[in-house]
Every structure is written in C-alpha cells, then in structure tokens.
C-alpha cells in the first residue's frame, strides 16, 4: 500500500512541475517538508537577511497548511545556513514562528550555497506529525 501524497500549495506548482520535487510529502500523519528558501510567490529572492528568513518561514507555513498542519505540528527542524554568524538573527525570527511547548528538535548545518543561486542565506526543512484522528 502506497499512502504517499505530494503536497503542492497554490503558487508552488512550478516547483513540482519544472524543478521536479514536491514541496512536501504526506505519509499517514507525518509530513516531510522539503527545504524552504526565502523566495517570494514570484519565485524571486528576498534580499534583506531578516526578511529572507521570514519568507522561508512563511513558505514553510504555507506548505504545512496545504498538508492540513501548522507550525505547532513540527517535531523536527533542520536548517542550512551559508553564514553561521546569522544564527542569532535566525533564532530571533524562528522564535516568532515556533513558540509551542515542547519545541521541535533542531539541527543547524553550515552550507556553501543554497537554492542553486547565490544570495540565499537559509533553507528550512521540517518534519511535522498530525495528531491521530479519532
């Protein structure tokens, strides 16, 4: 039995059709979200550092919503950073989005380049688990 379902929110169809990956895949009650970067709905890089991090979280929120989940369902967060000196700024923004208890597990990784294009500073990958339906 194959219960995998691609999650493609409105506005991200090009990611699936042209770049050829699912923004997320839902398997049962678990949602695996692909790395979200700071590009807007027009697929353009958001250049301001803080706003780029905000946009990446907004993209994560959009994908989770399309899967029937929210940020409070995130159990594991993996972030990739082109400059680890951005971690204090990243954590400041992260704490605006992820403020539930318990907090998710988190791994931060340094990376040379993200999004296949210079200028991206962060990529956010997540795993969320929905509550069991009754």
C-alpha positions in Angstrom: 0.0 0.0 0.0 1.4 3.4 -1.0 -0.1 6.2 1.0 2.3 8.9 0.0 0.7 12.1 -1.2 2.5 15.1 -2.7 1.7 18.4 -1.1 1.7 21.3 -3.5 0.3 24.5 -2.2 -1.2 27.1 -4.6 1.7 29.1 -6.1 4.2 26.3 -5.8 3.1 24.3 -8.8 6.2 25.3 -10.7 8.4 23.6 -8.1 6.7 20.3 -8.7 6.3 20.6 -12.5 9.6 22.4 -13.5 12.1 21.7 -10.7 10.5 18.3 -10.1 10.2 17.9 -6.4 7.3 18.0 -4.0 7.2 20.9 -1.5 6.2 18.2 0.9 5.1 14.6 1.0 2.5 13.3 3.5 2.7 9.7 4.6 -0.1 8.9 7.1 0.0 11.5 9.8 3.6 12.6 9.0 4.5 15.4 6.7 8.0 15.7 5.3 8.6 19.3 4.1 11.3 20.0 1.6 13.8 22.7 2.3 12.1 26.1 2.1 14.1 29.1 1.0 13.4 32.9 1.1 11.8 33.4 -2.3 8.5 35.1 -2.8 5.5 33.9 -4.7 7.1 35.3 -7.9 10.0 32.9 -7.3 12.3 35.9 -6.6 15.0 36.0 -3.9 14.1 38.2 -0.9 17.3 40.1 -0.3 17.1 41.6 3.2 18.5 39.0 5.6 15.8 39.1 8.2 13.0 39.3 5.6 14.5 36.3 3.7 14.4 34.3 6.9 10.8 35.5 7.5 9.9 34.5 3.9 11.4 31.0 4.4 9.2 30.5 7.5 6.2 31.9 5.6 6.8 29.4 2.9 7.1 26.6 5.5 3.8 27.7 7.0 2.2 27.7 3.5 3.3 24.1 2.8 2.3 22.9 6.2 -1.1 24.5 5.8 -1.7 22.8 2.4 -1.0 19.5 4.2 -3.5 20.2 6.9 -0.8 21.0 9.5 0.6 24.1 11.3 3.9 25.1 12.7 2.8 23.7 16.1 2.9 20.2 14.5 6.6 20.5 13.6 8.6 17.9 15.5 12.0 18.2 13.7 13.6 21.2 12.1 16.8 21.1 10.0 18.2 24.5 8.9 21.0 25.2 6.4 22.9 28.4 6.7 25.5 30.0 4.4 26.9 32.0 7.3 26.6 30.6 10.8 27.0 34.1 12.2 23.4 34.6 11.1 22.2 32.1 13.8 21.3 34.8 16.4 19.1 36.6 13.8 17.7 33.2 12.6 16.8 32.2 16.2 15.1 35.6 16.8 12.9 35.0 13.7 12.4 31.3 14.5 11.1 32.1 18.0 8.3 34.2 16.4 7.1 31.2 14.5 7.9 28.3 16.8 6.8 29.1 20.3 4.9 26.0 21.3 5.9 23.6 24.0 7.5 21.2 23.5 9.8 22.8 21.0 10.9 20.7 18.0 14.2 19.1 17.7 16.6 21.3 15.7 19.8 20.8 13.7 21.7 23.7 12.1 24.1 23.0 9.3 26.6 25.3 7.5 26.3 25.2 3.7 28.3 26.8 0.9 25.3 27.7 -1.3 21.5 27.3 -1.2 18.7 27.3 -3.7 21.2 26.8 -6.6 21.6 30.6 -6.8 23.9 33.0 -4.8 22.2 35.2 -2.3 20.1 32.7 -0.4 21.2 32.5 3.3 18.9 30.0 4.8 16.9 26.8 3.9 14.4 25.3 6.3 13.4 21.6 6.2 10.9 20.2 8.6 9.0 17.1 9.7 5.5 17.5 11.2 3.2 15.0 12.8 -0.5 15.5 12.9 -2.5 14.3 15.9 -4.1 10.9 15.5 -7.6 11.2 14.2 -10.3 9.9 16.4 
